[in-house]
Amino acid sequence: MIRVVANRDTCEGFGVCVLAAEEVFELDDGGTVVVKAELVDDARLEQVRRAAYDCPTDSISFETVDPT
């Protein structure tokens, strides 16, 4: 499992996270990132990694967690 975190204070609403993983991220009405799924399965790792890497404000982070 992967725990996804988004820093809403540093997000500037570029939306690259949504483009990389629309099942995990969305932008609210103010254009700030919202994590739709805080815990996602390993199959989404590449999408989440791409979202974190592409974020121009480094507002996305993630960590692998033990599901038990």
PDB file of N, CA, C, O and CB in Angstrom:
ATOM      1  N   MET A   1       0.845  -1.188   0.000  1.00  0.00           N
ATOM      2  CA  MET A   1       0.000   0.000   0.000  1.00  0.00           C
ATOM      3  C   MET A   1       0.885   1.245   0.000  1.00  0.00           C
ATOM      4  O   MET A   1       2.030   1.226   0.453  1.00  0.00           O
ATOM      5  CB  MET A   1      -0.959   0.002   1.226  1.00  0.00           C
ATOM      6  N   ILE A   2       0.322   2.306  -0.515  1.00  0.00           N
ATOM      7  CA  ILE A   2       1.022   3.591  -0.594  1.00  0.00           C
ATOM      8  C   ILE A   2       0.162   4.643   0.080  1.00  0.00           C
ATOM      9  O   ILE A   2      -1.031   4.759  -0.199  1.00  0.00           O
ATOM     10  CB  ILE A   2       1.333   3.988  -2.076  1.00  0.00           C
ATOM     11  N   ARG A   3       0.779   5.409   0.971  1.00  0.00           N
ATOM     12  CA  ARG A   3       0.095   6.539   1.608  1.00  0.00           C
ATOM     13  C   ARG A   3       0.485   7.804   0.842  1.00  0.00           C
ATOM     14  O   ARG A   3       1.664   8.116   0.680  1.00  0.00           O
ATOM     15  CB  ARG A   3       0.469   6.658   3.145  1.00  0.00           C
ATOM     16  N   VAL A   4      -0.528   8.514   0.380  1.00  0.00           N
ATOM     17  CA  VAL A   4      -0.326   9.709  -0.436  1.00  0.00           C
ATOM     18  C   VAL A   4      -0.632  10.944   0.404  1.00  0.00           C
ATOM     19  O   VAL A   4      -1.635  10.994   1.117  1.00  0.00           O
ATOM     20  CB  VAL A   4      -1.219   9.673  -1.713  1.00  0.00           C
ATOM     21  N   VAL A   5       0.248  11.940   0.309  1.00  0.00           N
ATOM     22  CA  VAL A   5       0.075  13.187   1.049  1.00  0.00           C
ATOM     23  C   VAL A   5       0.232  14.351   0.086  1.00  0.00           C
ATOM     24  O   VAL A   5       1.107  14.341  -0.779  1.00  0.00           O
ATOM     25  CB  VAL A   5       1.092  13.294   2.221  1.00  0.00           C
ATOM     26  N   ALA A   6      -0.617  15.348   0.242  1.00  0.00           N
ATOM     27  CA  ALA A   6      -0.505  16.562  -0.557  1.00  0.00           C
ATOM     28  C   ALA A   6      -0.469  17.762   0.380  1.00  0.00           C
ATOM     29  O   ALA A   6      -1.278  17.867   1.302  1.00  0.00           O
ATOM     30  CB  ALA A   6      -1.684  16.680  -1.570  1.00  0.00           C
ATOM     31  N   ASN A   7       0.463  18.653   0.139  1.00  0.00           N
ATOM     32  CA  ASN A   7       0.579  19.871   0.938  1.00  0.00           C
ATOM     33  C   ASN A   7      -0.256  20.966   0.273  1.00  0.00           C
ATOM     34  O   ASN A   7       0.170  21.576  -0.707  1.00  0.00           O
ATOM     35  CB  ASN A   7       2.077  20.314   1.084  1.00  0.00           C
ATOM     36  N   ARG A   8      -1.430  21.203   0.810  1.00  0.00           N
ATOM     37  CA  ARG A   8      -2.346  22.195   0.239  1.00  0.00           C
ATOM     38  C   ARG A   8      -1.834  23.620   0.424  1.00  0.00           C
ATOM     39  O   ARG A   8      -2.260  24.529  -0.289  1.00  0.00           O
ATOM     40  CB  ARG A   8      -3.726  22.059   0.870  1.00  0.00           C
ATOM     41  N   ASP A   9      -0.930  23.821   1.372  1.00  0.00           N
ATOM     42  CA  ASP A   9      -0.384  25.167   1.606  1.00  0.00           C
ATOM     43  C   ASP A   9       0.589  25.590   0.514  1.00  0.00           C
ATOM     44  O   ASP A   9       0.715  26.778   0.218  1.00  0.00           O
ATOM     45  CB  ASP A   9       0.314  25.223   2.958  1.00  0.00           C
ATOM     46  N   THR A  10       1.279  24.622  -0.087  1.00  0.00           N
ATOM     47  CA  THR A  10       2.254  24.972  -1.120  1.00  0.00           C
ATOM     48  C   THR A  10       1.718  24.753  -2.540  1.00  0.00           C
ATOM     49  O   THR A  10       2.321  25.220  -3.506  1.00  0.00           O
ATOM     50  CB  THR A  10       3.520  24.159  -0.924  1.00  0.00           C
ATOM     51  N   CYS A  11       0.603  24.054  -2.668  1.00  0.00           N
ATOM     52  CA  CYS A  11       0.013  23.785  -3.984  1.00  0.00           C
ATOM     53  C   CYS A  11      -0.392  25.097  -4.659  1.00  0.00           C
ATOM     54  O   CYS A  11      -0.987  25.982  -4.044  1.00  0.00           O
ATOM     55  CB  CYS A  11      -1.215  22.845  -3.852  1.00  0.00           C
ATOM     56  N   GLU A  12      -0.048  25.189  -5.947  1.00  0.00           N
ATOM     57  CA  GLU A  12      -0.435  26.366  -6.731  1.00  0.00           C
ATOM     58  C   GLU A  12      -1.419  26.012  -7.839  1.00  0.00           C
ATOM     59  O   GLU A  12      -1.701  26.839  -8.706  1.00  0.00           O
ATOM     60  CB  GLU A  12       0.800  27.025  -7.333  1.00  0.00           C
ATOM     61  N   GLY A  13      -1.943  24.794  -7.818  1.00  0.00           N
ATOM     62  CA  GLY A  13      -3.018  24.419  -8.717  1.00  0.00           C
ATOM     63  C   GLY A  13      -2.636  24.147 -10.158  1.00  0.00           C
ATOM     64  O   GLY A  13      -3.460  24.323 -11.054  1.00  0.00           O
ATOM     65  N   PHE A  14      -1.408  23.721 -10.402  1.00  0.00           N
ATOM     66  CA  PHE A  14      -0.994  23.412 -11.774  1.00  0.00           C
ATOM     67  C   PHE A  14      -1.761  22.211 -12.333  1.00  0.00           C
ATOM     68  O   PHE A  14      -2.011  22.143 -13.536  1.00  0.00           O
ATOM     69  CB  PHE A  14       0.516  23.138 -11.822  1.00  0.00           C
ATOM     70  N   GLY A  15      -2.133  21.270 -11.473  1.00  0.00           N
ATOM     71  CA  GLY A  15      -2.951  20.141 -11.886  1.00  0.00           C
ATOM     72  C   GLY A  15      -2.215  18.976 -12.508  1.00  0.00           C
ATOM     73  O   GLY A  15      -2.851  18.053 -13.018  1.00  0.00           O
ATOM     74  N   VAL A  16      -0.896  18.991 -12.480  1.00  0.00           N
ATOM     75  CA  VAL A  16      -0.161  17.864 -13.075  1.00  0.00           C
ATOM     76  C   VAL A  16      -0.404  16.570 -12.291  1.00  0.00           C
ATOM     77  O   VAL A  16      -0.318  15.480 -12.856  1.00  0.00           O
ATOM     78  CB  VAL A  16       1.351  18.175 -13.122  1.00  0.00           C
ATOM     79  N   CYS A  17      -0.701  16.681 -11.025  1.00  0.00           N
ATOM     80  CA  CYS A  17      -1.006  15.486 -10.234  1.00  0.00           C
ATOM     81  C   CYS A  17      -2.287  14.829 -10.742  1.00  0.00           C
ATOM     82  O   CYS A  17      -2.377  13.603 -10.811  1.00  0.00           O
ATOM     83  CB  CYS A  17      -1.144  15.843  -8.736  1.00  0.00           C
ATOM     84  N   VAL A  18      -3.262  15.635 -11.093  1.00  0.00           N
ATOM     85  CA  VAL A  18      -4.522  15.113 -11.615  1.00  0.00           C
ATOM     86  C   VAL A  18      -4.287  14.437 -12.960  1.00  0.00           C
ATOM     87  O   VAL A  18      -4.852  13.378 -13.232  1.00  0.00           O
ATOM     88  CB  VAL A  18      -5.568  16.241 -11.752  1.00  0.00           C
ATOM     89  N   LEU A  19      -3.466  15.040 -13.791  1.00  0.00           N
ATOM     90  CA  LEU A  19      -3.153  14.438 -15.088  1.00  0.00           C
ATOM     91  C   LEU A  19      -2.435  13.098 -14.928  1.00  0.00           C
ATOM     92  O   LEU A  19      -2.651  12.175 -15.714  1.00  0.00           O
ATOM     93  CB  LEU A  19      -2.294  15.394 -15.919  1.00  0.00           C
ATOM     94  N   ALA A  20      -1.589  12.996 -13.916  1.00  0.00           N
ATOM     95  CA  ALA A  20      -0.824  11.768 -13.698  1.00  0.00           C
ATOM     96  C   ALA A  20      -1.647  10.675 -13.021  1.00  0.00           C
ATOM     97  O   ALA A  20      -1.463   9.492 -13.307  1.00  0.00           O
ATOM     98  CB  ALA A  20       0.402  12.067 -12.865  1.00  0.00           C
ATOM     99  N   ALA A  21      -2.552  11.064 -12.126  1.00  0.00           N
ATOM    100  CA  ALA A  21      -3.306  10.071 -11.338  1.00  0.00           C
ATOM    101  C   ALA A  21      -4.671  10.624 -10.957  1.00  0.00           C
ATOM    102  O   ALA A  21      -4.902  10.987  -9.803  1.00  0.00           O
ATOM    103  CB  ALA A  21      -2.522   9.668 -10.065  1.00  0.00           C
ATOM    104  N   GLU A  22      -5.563  10.684 -11.918  1.00  0.00           N
ATOM    105  CA  GLU A  22      -6.874  11.279 -11.663  1.00  0.00           C
ATOM    106  C   GLU A  22      -7.721  10.479 -10.685  1.00  0.00           C
ATOM    107  O   GLU A  22      -8.680  11.013 -10.129  1.00  0.00           O
ATOM    108  CB  GLU A  22      -7.619  11.429 -12.951  1.00  0.00           C
ATOM    109  N   GLU A  23      -7.388   9.207 -10.460  1.00  0.00           N
ATOM    110  CA  GLU A  23      -8.117   8.409  -9.490  1.00  0.00           C
ATOM    111  C   GLU A  23      -7.699   8.757  -8.056  1.00  0.00           C
ATOM    112  O   GLU A  23      -8.393   8.424  -7.095  1.00  0.00           O
ATOM    113  CB  GLU A  23      -7.895   6.922  -9.761  1.00  0.00           C
ATOM    114  N   VAL A  24      -6.558   9.429  -7.934  1.00  0.00           N
ATOM    115  CA  VAL A  24      -5.996   9.725  -6.614  1.00  0.00           C
ATOM    116  C   VAL A  24      -6.149  11.199  -6.246  1.00  0.00           C
ATOM    117  O   VAL A  24      -6.355  11.527  -5.078  1.00  0.00           O
ATOM    118  CB  VAL A  24      -4.524   9.334  -6.573  1.00  0.00           C
ATOM    119  N   PHE A  25      -6.049  12.088  -7.235  1.00  0.00           N
ATOM    120  CA  PHE A  25      -6.051  13.534  -6.977  1.00  0.00           C
ATOM    121  C   PHE A  25      -7.165  14.249  -7.732  1.00  0.00           C
ATOM    122  O   PHE A  25      -7.632  13.793  -8.775  1.00  0.00           O
ATOM    123  CB  PHE A  25      -4.706  14.136  -7.361  1.00  0.00           C
ATOM    124  N   GLU A  26      -7.574  15.378  -7.173  1.00  0.00           N
ATOM    125  CA  GLU A  26      -8.450  16.302  -7.868  1.00  0.00           C
ATOM    126  C   GLU A  26      -8.139  17.705  -7.359  1.00  0.00           C
ATOM    127  O   GLU A  26      -7.462  17.866  -6.343  1.00  0.00           O
ATOM    128  CB  GLU A  26      -9.957  15.934  -7.655  1.00  0.00           C
ATOM    129  N   LEU A  27      -8.628  18.703  -8.055  1.00  0.00           N
ATOM    130  CA  LEU A  27      -8.486  20.082  -7.597  1.00  0.00           C
ATOM    131  C   LEU A  27      -9.837  20.552  -7.083  1.00  0.00           C
ATOM    132  O   LEU A  27     -10.867  20.272  -7.696  1.00  0.00           O
ATOM    133  CB  LEU A  27      -7.964  21.015  -8.739  1.00  0.00           C
ATOM    134  N   ASP A  28      -9.841  21.266  -5.958  1.00  0.00           N
ATOM    135  CA  ASP A  28     -11.087  21.785  -5.425  1.00  0.00           C
ATOM    136  C   ASP A  28     -11.497  23.037  -6.203  1.00  0.00           C
ATOM    137  O   ASP A  28     -10.810  23.432  -7.146  1.00  0.00           O
ATOM    138  CB  ASP A  28     -10.949  22.096  -3.915  1.00  0.00           C
ATOM    139  N   ASP A  29     -12.591  23.651  -5.821  1.00  0.00           N
ATOM    140  CA  ASP A  29     -13.103  24.823  -6.535  1.00  0.00           C
ATOM    141  C   ASP A  29     -12.117  25.987  -6.530  1.00  0.00           C
ATOM    142  O   ASP A  29     -12.173  26.849  -7.407  1.00  0.00           O
ATOM    143  CB  ASP A  29     -14.413  25.268  -5.923  1.00  0.00           C
ATOM    144  N   GLY A  30     -11.226  26.018  -5.559  1.00  0.00           N
ATOM    145  CA  GLY A  30     -10.222  27.071  -5.485  1.00  0.00           C
ATOM    146  C   GLY A  30      -8.943  26.730  -6.234  1.00  0.00           C
ATOM    147  O   GLY A  30      -8.008  27.530  -6.273  1.00  0.00           O
ATOM    148  N   GLY A  31      -8.902  25.531  -6.833  1.00  0.00           N
ATOM    149  CA  GLY A  31      -7.733  25.124  -7.604  1.00  0.00           C
ATOM    150  C   GLY A  31      -6.617  24.512  -6.787  1.00  0.00           C
ATOM    151  O   GLY A  31      -5.468  24.486  -7.227  1.00  0.00           O
ATOM    152  N   THR A  32      -6.942  24.017  -5.594  1.00  0.00           N
ATOM    153  CA  THR A  32      -5.939  23.415  -4.720  1.00  0.00           C
ATOM    154  C   THR A  32      -6.132  21.899  -4.697  1.00  0.00           C
ATOM    155  O   THR A  32      -7.257  21.402  -4.748  1.00  0.00           O
ATOM    156  CB  THR A  32      -6.029  24.004  -3.282  1.00  0.00           C
ATOM    157  N   VAL A  33      -5.029  21.186  -4.622  1.00  0.00           N
ATOM    158  CA  VAL A  33      -5.061  19.727  -4.668  1.00  0.00           C
ATOM    159  C   VAL A  33      -5.852  19.131  -3.508  1.00  0.00           C
ATOM    160  O   VAL A  33      -5.813  19.625  -2.381  1.00  0.00           O
ATOM    161  CB  VAL A  33      -3.650  19.176  -4.660  1.00  0.00           C
ATOM    162  N   VAL A  34      -6.567  18.059  -3.821  1.00  0.00           N
ATOM    163  CA  VAL A  34      -7.281  17.250  -2.834  1.00  0.00           C
ATOM    164  C   VAL A  34      -6.898  15.797  -3.108  1.00  0.00           C
ATOM    165  O   VAL A  34      -6.940  15.345  -4.252  1.00  0.00           O
ATOM    166  CB  VAL A  34      -8.858  17.470  -2.910  1.00  0.00           C
ATOM    167  N   VAL A  35      -6.529  15.078  -2.069  1.00  0.00           N
ATOM    168  CA  VAL A  35      -6.229  13.660  -2.203  1.00  0.00           C
ATOM    169  C   VAL A  35      -7.547  12.907  -2.055  1.00  0.00           C
ATOM    170  O   VAL A  35      -8.160  12.918  -0.988  1.00  0.00           O
ATOM    171  CB  VAL A  35      -5.165  13.184  -1.138  1.00  0.00           C
ATOM    172  N   LYS A  36      -7.974  12.258  -3.124  1.00  0.00           N
ATOM    173  CA  LYS A  36      -9.230  11.504  -3.105  1.00  0.00           C
ATOM    174  C   LYS A  36      -9.055  10.151  -2.441  1.00  0.00           C
ATOM    175  O   LYS A  36      -9.999   9.614  -1.861  1.00  0.00           O
ATOM    176  CB  LYS A  36      -9.761  11.319  -4.522  1.00  0.00           C
ATOM    177  N   ALA A  37      -7.851   9.598  -2.521  1.00  0.00           N
ATOM    178  CA  ALA A  37      -7.571   8.284  -1.942  1.00  0.00           C
ATOM    179  C   ALA A  37      -6.230   8.349  -1.228  1.00  0.00           C
ATOM    180  O   ALA A  37      -5.178   8.299  -1.867  1.00  0.00           O
ATOM    181  CB  ALA A  37      -7.570   7.166  -3.035  1.00  0.00           C
ATOM    182  N   GLU A  38      -6.267   8.459   0.095  1.00  0.00           N
ATOM    183  CA  GLU A  38      -5.018   8.568   0.859  1.00  0.00           C
ATOM    184  C   GLU A  38      -4.193   7.290   0.809  1.00  0.00           C
ATOM    185  O   GLU A  38      -2.964   7.340   0.763  1.00  0.00           O
ATOM    186  CB  GLU A  38      -5.321   8.917   2.303  1.00  0.00           C
ATOM    187  N   LEU A  39      -4.866   6.150   0.818  1.00  0.00           N
ATOM    188  CA  LEU A  39      -4.181   4.859   0.704  1.00  0.00           C
ATOM    189  C   LEU A  39      -4.551   4.237  -0.634  1.00  0.00           C
ATOM    190  O   LEU A  39      -5.730   4.061  -0.940  1.00  0.00           O
ATOM    191  CB  LEU A  39      -4.557   3.904   1.888  1.00  0.00           C
ATOM    192  N   VAL A  40      -3.550   3.908  -1.420  1.00  0.00           N
ATOM    193  CA  VAL A  40      -3.788   3.272  -2.714  1.00  0.00           C
ATOM    194  C   VAL A  40      -2.927   2.020  -2.824  1.00  0.00           C
ATOM    195  O   VAL A  40      -1.915   1.882  -2.136  1.00  0.00           O
ATOM    196  CB  VAL A  40      -3.484   4.252  -3.883  1.00  0.00           C
ATOM    197  N   ASP A  41      -3.341   1.121  -3.690  1.00  0.00           N
ATOM    198  CA  ASP A  41      -2.576  -0.114  -3.843  1.00  0.00           C
ATOM    199  C   ASP A  41      -1.322   0.124  -4.674  1.00  0.00           C
ATOM    200  O   ASP A  41      -1.172   1.148  -5.341  1.00  0.00           O
ATOM    201  CB  ASP A  41      -3.438  -1.204  -4.489  1.00  0.00           C
ATOM    202  N   ASP A  42      -0.435  -0.850  -4.611  1.00  0.00           N
ATOM    203  CA  ASP A  42       0.862  -0.732  -5.282  1.00  0.00           C
ATOM    204  C   ASP A  42       0.746  -0.581  -6.797  1.00  0.00           C
ATOM    205  O   ASP A  42       1.676  -0.092  -7.439  1.00  0.00           O
ATOM    206  CB  ASP A  42       1.708  -1.935  -4.966  1.00  0.00           C
ATOM    207  N   ALA A  43      -0.364  -0.988  -7.366  1.00  0.00           N
ATOM    208  CA  ALA A  43      -0.554  -0.868  -8.815  1.00  0.00           C
ATOM    209  C   ALA A  43      -0.555   0.592  -9.266  1.00  0.00           C
ATOM    210  O   ALA A  43      -0.311   0.875 -10.439  1.00  0.00           O
ATOM    211  CB  ALA A  43      -1.864  -1.541  -9.232  1.00  0.00           C
ATOM    212  N   ARG A  44      -0.822   1.506  -8.364  1.00  0.00           N
ATOM    213  CA  ARG A  44      -0.851   2.938  -8.695  1.00  0.00           C
ATOM    214  C   ARG A  44       0.478   3.644  -8.385  1.00  0.00           C
ATOM    215  O   ARG A  44       0.573   4.865  -8.514  1.00  0.00           O
ATOM    216  CB  ARG A  44      -1.981   3.619  -7.931  1.00  0.00           C
ATOM    217  N   LEU A  45       1.486   2.892  -7.982  1.00  0.00           N
ATOM    218  CA  LEU A  45       2.760   3.491  -7.591  1.00  0.00           C
ATOM    219  C   LEU A  45       3.342   4.371  -8.691  1.00  0.00           C
ATOM    220  O   LEU A  45       3.761   5.495  -8.414  1.00  0.00           O
ATOM    221  CB  LEU A  45       3.754   2.405  -7.225  1.00  0.00           C
ATOM    222  N   GLU A  46       3.376   3.898  -9.906  1.00  0.00           N
ATOM    223  CA  GLU A  46       3.967   4.695 -10.987  1.00  0.00           C
ATOM    224  C   GLU A  46       3.197   5.985 -11.217  1.00  0.00           C
ATOM    225  O   GLU A  46       3.807   7.020 -11.487  1.00  0.00           O
ATOM    226  CB  GLU A  46       4.013   3.886 -12.279  1.00  0.00           C
ATOM    227  N   GLN A  47       1.885   5.952 -11.119  1.00  0.00           N
ATOM    228  CA  GLN A  47       1.078   7.163 -11.284  1.00  0.00           C
ATOM    229  C   GLN A  47       1.370   8.171 -10.170  1.00  0.00           C
ATOM    230  O   GLN A  47       1.549   9.362 -10.424  1.00  0.00           O
ATOM    231  CB  GLN A  47      -0.421   6.811 -11.299  1.00  0.00           C
ATOM    232  N   VAL A  48       1.414   7.676  -8.948  1.00  0.00           N
ATOM    233  CA  VAL A  48       1.679   8.561  -7.806  1.00  0.00           C
ATOM    234  C   VAL A  48       3.103   9.098  -7.873  1.00  0.00           C
ATOM    235  O   VAL A  48       3.343  10.272  -7.590  1.00  0.00           O
ATOM    236  CB  VAL A  48       1.452   7.815  -6.470  1.00  0.00           C
ATOM    237  N   ARG A  49       4.040   8.242  -8.246  1.00  0.00           N
ATOM    238  CA  ARG A  49       5.430   8.683  -8.390  1.00  0.00           C
ATOM    239  C   ARG A  49       5.530   9.788  -9.446  1.00  0.00           C
ATOM    240  O   ARG A  49       6.224  10.783  -9.235  1.00  0.00           O
ATOM    241  CB  ARG A  49       6.344   7.489  -8.769  1.00  0.00           C
ATOM    242  N   ARG A  50       4.846   9.621 -10.576  1.00  0.00           N
ATOM    243  CA  ARG A  50       4.851  10.626 -11.642  1.00  0.00           C
ATOM    244  C   ARG A  50       4.240  11.935 -11.143  1.00  0.00           C
ATOM    245  O   ARG A  50       4.758  13.013 -11.437  1.00  0.00           O
ATOM    246  CB  ARG A  50       4.078  10.111 -12.878  1.00  0.00           C
ATOM    247  N   ALA A  51       3.154  11.849 -10.398  1.00  0.00           N
ATOM    248  CA  ALA A  51       2.513  13.053  -9.855  1.00  0.00           C
ATOM    249  C   ALA A  51       3.467  13.804  -8.935  1.00  0.00           C
ATOM    250  O   ALA A  51       3.573  15.028  -9.016  1.00  0.00           O
ATOM    251  CB  ALA A  51       1.224  12.686  -9.094  1.00  0.00           C
ATOM    252  N   ALA A  52       4.161  13.079  -8.063  1.00  0.00           N
ATOM    253  CA  ALA A  52       5.110  13.709  -7.141  1.00  0.00           C
ATOM    254  C   ALA A  52       6.287  14.310  -7.890  1.00  0.00           C
ATOM    255  O   ALA A  52       6.703  15.431  -7.596  1.00  0.00           O
ATOM    256  CB  ALA A  52       5.610  12.697  -6.113  1.00  0.00           C
ATOM    257  N   TYR A  53       6.822  13.581  -8.847  1.00  0.00           N
ATOM    258  CA  TYR A  53       7.984  14.047  -9.610  1.00  0.00           C
ATOM    259  C   TYR A  53       7.648  15.276 -10.459  1.00  0.00           C
ATOM    260  O   TYR A  53       8.453  16.202 -10.563  1.00  0.00           O
ATOM    261  CB  TYR A  53       8.509  12.923 -10.507  1.00  0.00           C
ATOM    262  N   ASP A  54       6.467  15.281 -11.060  1.00  0.00           N
ATOM    263  CA  ASP A  54       6.090  16.363 -11.971  1.00  0.00           C
ATOM    264  C   ASP A  54       5.566  17.618 -11.272  1.00  0.00           C
ATOM    265  O   ASP A  54       5.481  18.676 -11.895  1.00  0.00           O
ATOM    266  CB  ASP A  54       5.050  15.866 -12.921  1.00  0.00           C
ATOM    267  N   CYS A  55       5.219  17.519 -10.001  1.00  0.00           N
ATOM    268  CA  CYS A  55       4.655  18.674  -9.293  1.00  0.00           C
ATOM    269  C   CYS A  55       5.698  19.792  -9.190  1.00  0.00           C
ATOM    270  O   CYS A  55       6.742  19.600  -8.565  1.00  0.00           O
ATOM    271  CB  CYS A  55       4.161  18.262  -7.876  1.00  0.00           C
ATOM    272  N   PRO A  56       5.432  20.951  -9.794  1.00  0.00           N
ATOM    273  CA  PRO A  56       6.419  22.031  -9.780  1.00  0.00           C
ATOM    274  C   PRO A  56       6.654  22.651  -8.405  1.00  0.00           C
ATOM    275  O   PRO A  56       7.663  23.325  -8.200  1.00  0.00           O
ATOM    276  CB  PRO A  56       5.992  23.099 -10.725  1.00  0.00           C
ATOM    277  N   THR A  57       5.742  22.435  -7.466  1.00  0.00           N
ATOM    278  CA  THR A  57       5.915  23.000  -6.124  1.00  0.00           C
ATOM    279  C   THR A  57       6.274  21.941  -5.083  1.00  0.00           C
ATOM    280  O   THR A  57       6.305  22.231  -3.887  1.00  0.00           O
ATOM    281  CB  THR A  57       4.647  23.718  -5.700  1.00  0.00           C
ATOM    282  N   ASP A  58       6.545  20.714  -5.536  1.00  0.00           N
ATOM    283  CA  ASP A  58       6.884  19.598  -4.636  1.00  0.00           C
ATOM    284  C   ASP A  58       5.853  19.424  -3.526  1.00  0.00           C
ATOM    285  O   ASP A  58       6.203  19.180  -2.371  1.00  0.00           O
ATOM    286  CB  ASP A  58       8.264  19.819  -4.019  1.00  0.00           C
ATOM    287  N   SER A  59       4.593  19.551  -3.885  1.00  0.00           N
ATOM    288  CA  SER A  59       3.512  19.457  -2.908  1.00  0.00           C
ATOM    289  C   SER A  59       2.975  18.047  -2.711  1.00  0.00           C
ATOM    290  O   SER A  59       2.119  17.827  -1.854  1.00  0.00           O
ATOM    291  CB  SER A  59       2.396  20.349  -3.318  1.00  0.00           C
ATOM    292  N   ILE A  60       3.467  17.086  -3.494  1.00  0.00           N
ATOM    293  CA  ILE A  60       2.995  15.710  -3.407  1.00  0.00           C
ATOM    294  C   ILE A  60       4.110  14.829  -2.844  1.00  0.00           C
ATOM    295  O   ILE A  60       5.256  14.900  -3.289  1.00  0.00           O
ATOM    296  CB  ILE A  60       2.530  15.192  -4.798  1.00  0.00           C
ATOM    297  N   SER A  61       3.762  14.003  -1.868  1.00  0.00           N
ATOM    298  CA  SER A  61       4.725  13.024  -1.352  1.00  0.00           C
ATOM    299  C   SER A  61       3.983  11.717  -1.110  1.00  0.00           C
ATOM    300  O   SER A  61       2.752  11.687  -1.086  1.00  0.00           O
ATOM    301  CB  SER A  61       5.418  13.532  -0.033  1.00  0.00           C
ATOM    302  N   PHE A  62       4.725  10.653  -0.935  1.00  0.00           N
ATOM    303  CA  PHE A  62       4.133   9.349  -0.691  1.00  0.00           C
ATOM    304  C   PHE A  62       5.126   8.467   0.043  1.00  0.00           C
ATOM    305  O   PHE A  62       6.332   8.712   0.036  1.00  0.00           O
ATOM    306  CB  PHE A  62       3.693   8.690  -2.009  1.00  0.00           C
ATOM    307  N   GLU A  63       4.589   7.437   0.673  1.00  0.00           N
ATOM    308  CA  GLU A  63       5.428   6.454   1.343  1.00  0.00           C
ATOM    309  C   GLU A  63       4.766   5.091   1.236  1.00  0.00           C
ATOM    310  O   GLU A  63       3.541   4.984   1.187  1.00  0.00           O
ATOM    311  CB  GLU A  63       5.669   6.838   2.826  1.00  0.00           C
ATOM    312  N   THR A  64       5.568   4.077   1.202  1.00  0.00           N
ATOM    313  CA  THR A  64       5.053   2.713   1.218  1.00  0.00           C
ATOM    314  C   THR A  64       4.728   2.336   2.649  1.00  0.00           C
ATOM    315  O   THR A  64       5.527   2.568   3.556  1.00  0.00           O
ATOM    316  CB  THR A  64       6.070   1.716   0.599  1.00  0.00           C
ATOM    317  N   VAL A  65       3.559   1.756   2.852  1.00  0.00           N
ATOM    318  CA  VAL A  65       3.148   1.344   4.195  1.00  0.00           C
ATOM    319  C   VAL A  65       2.770  -0.130   4.180  1.00  0.00           C
ATOM    320  O   VAL A  65       2.346  -0.665   3.156  1.00  0.00           O
ATOM    321  CB  VAL A  65       1.962   2.207   4.703  1.00  0.00           C
ATOM    322  N   ASP A  66       2.927  -0.765   5.307  1.00  0.00           N
ATOM    323  CA  ASP A  66       2.555  -2.161   5.475  1.00  0.00           C
ATOM    324  C   ASP A  66       1.034  -2.217   5.659  1.00  0.00           C
ATOM    325  O   ASP A  66       0.510  -1.565   6.562  1.00  0.00           O
ATOM    326  CB  ASP A  66       3.310  -2.814   6.695  1.00  0.00           C
ATOM    327  N   PRO A  67       0.327  -2.965   4.842  1.00  0.00           N
ATOM    328  CA  PRO A  67      -1.137  -2.987   4.929  1.00  0.00           C
ATOM    329  C   PRO A  67      -1.687  -3.694   6.154  1.00  0.00           C
ATOM    330  O   PRO A  67      -2.896  -3.657   6.383  1.00  0.00           O
ATOM    331  CB  PRO A  67      -1.691  -3.636   3.719  1.00  0.00           C
ATOM    332  N   THR A  68      -0.848  -4.334   6.947  1.00  0.00           N
ATOM    333  CA  THR A  68      -1.355  -5.064   8.117  1.00  0.00           C
ATOM    334  C   THR A  68      -1.399  -4.215   9.339  1.00  0.00           C
ATOM    335  O   THR A  68      -1.803  -4.684  10.403  1.00  0.00           O
ATOM    336  CB  THR A  68      -0.522  -6.269   8.391  1.00  0.00           C
TER     337      THR A  68
END
